[in-house]
Amino acid sequence: MFGNNDKNNEENNEKTQEKAENSAKKYKIDEKTAEIEFNNFCEMWSIDNDTNEMNEEDKANFEKQKSVLVKAFRKGLLILDRENRSLVYTISERSEKAGEIVKMKGMKGSDLMAADRYKENDLVHKTQSVIASMANVPVSFISSLDMSDLNVLQSCMILFTQG
């Protein structure tokens, strides 16, 4: 009976250590540094990140987008290029475009106008066309991405609209 507890504790310790090692491999920077980068991103594009002044719905939406971007910063996929005032995103290994770079320099009126090419109910086309315009890539490039990559780019777009 006592031997099983020791064995279970040893197995739990091994699993905990394995999770920590996998987490270390998964992330290139710590969460605090990623949060600082996110705040720098917000400051660079005048995005309001003061959740104290947001209603509950806006706060929940903001926190959702923030979480996606902080995770991308932590993985080293998203980089804030201060010199060129742009966000640089490296497409993850999940997409057929793995390793390719997408740069976003914020949002302009012409980026929003890219959505006008599609019918009112074509919301996915509209969203992807705005992202493509912001990244200066064809819509077909954006539409070929894995959802994990698309979610990062979409979170950037959503936050740029709040700037």
N, C-alpha and C positions, 0 to 999 in steps of 0.2 A: 504494500500500500504506500509506504513512504518512498519507495524507489520510483513509483509512477509519477509522483509529484515532482521529484527531481528531474525525471526525464521530460515531463511536460514543461517545467520551467526552462530547461535547456532548449527545448524545441521553440518555445515562445521567444527566448532571447535570440536564437538564431533567426527567426522570422523577423523580429524587430530590427536586427542588424542588417538583414537582407533588404528590408524596406528602406532603411536609411541609406544604404549603398545605392539602391535603385534611384532614390530621390536625388542623391548627389550627382548621379550620372545624368539624370533628367534635366537638372537645372544648372546653368552656368553662372548665375549670379544669385545672391541671396534676396529674400523678399524685401528687406528694407531698402536695398539699393534699387530694386525694381520699382518700388513705390516712389522713390525720389525721382527716378526717370519719368514715371507717369506724371508726377506733379510738374516736372520741367516741361513735359509735352503740353500739359494744360496751360502753363504759363506762356509758353512760346506762341500758342495760338489763341490766347485769351479765352480759354474754355473755363467756365465757372465750375470750380470743383469744391465749393463750399457747400457741403451737404446740409449744413444747419439751416440754410435758407431755402431748401427745396421741400416741396410737399412730398408725401410718402411715395407716391407713384413715380415722380421724377427721381427721387433718391434711389428707389429700387432699380430703376432703369440705369441710372448713372453707375451704381455699384456693380451691376451686371457687366456693363461695358468695361469698367475699370478692371474687374477681375480677369476678363479675357486678355486685356492688354498687359496687365502686370505679369500674367503667366507667360505671355509671348516674350516680354522683356527678360524674364527669368530664364527662359530657355535659350536666350541669345538669338532668337529669330527676329525680334524687333529691336531696332537701334534708333536712337534719336541723334540725327546728324545736325548738330548745332551750326556748324560752319556753312552748310548748304541749306539750312532751315528746312529740313525734310525728315520724314520718317522712312526708314529703310527696312523692308521686310524681306526675309529670305524664305522662300516657299519650302515647306516641310517635306520630309521624305514620304509623306502619305500621298502627295500629288505627283502626277506624271511630270510636272514642271519642277520637280525637286531641285533645290539649289539656285533656282533663278531668283533674281532680285526685282522687287517692286518698290518704287519710290513714290511717296506722296508728299506734296508740298502744300497741303491744305486744300480748301475747297473754294472754287470760284463760281460765279453765276453760270458760266458756260458748262461747268460740270453738272449742275442741276438741270440745265437745258438738255443735256444728253438723254434724260428720261422722257422728254417730249416726243421722241421718235416712236414711242410705244403707246399702245392703247391704254386707257385708264385702268383696266383690270389686269394688265400685264405687270404686276408688282415686282415679280422676280426679275423680269427683264429690265424694268426701270432701275431697280436697286443695283443690279450688276452693271448696267450702262453708266451709272453715276460713278461707281467704284472704278470701272475701266477708264473713264475720262479723267478721274483724279490721279490715276496711276500711269496715264498715258500709254495704255496697252489696249489691244483689241478686246471686245466683249467676250470673244471666244476663249481668250486666255483666262479670263476670270471665271467663265462658266465651266472650264475644265478642272478647276481646283477642287481639292477635297474640302468638305465642309469645315474642317478645323482651320484651314487657311482662310476660307471665305469668311468665317466668323470673325477672325482678327481684322480683316480688311473692312468688314461691315461695321465692326465696333469703332474703327477709326472714322469711317464716314459719319456714323451717328454722332460721335462726339464733335467732329468738325462742324456739323450743323448747329451745334450749341455755342460755337465760338463767336 
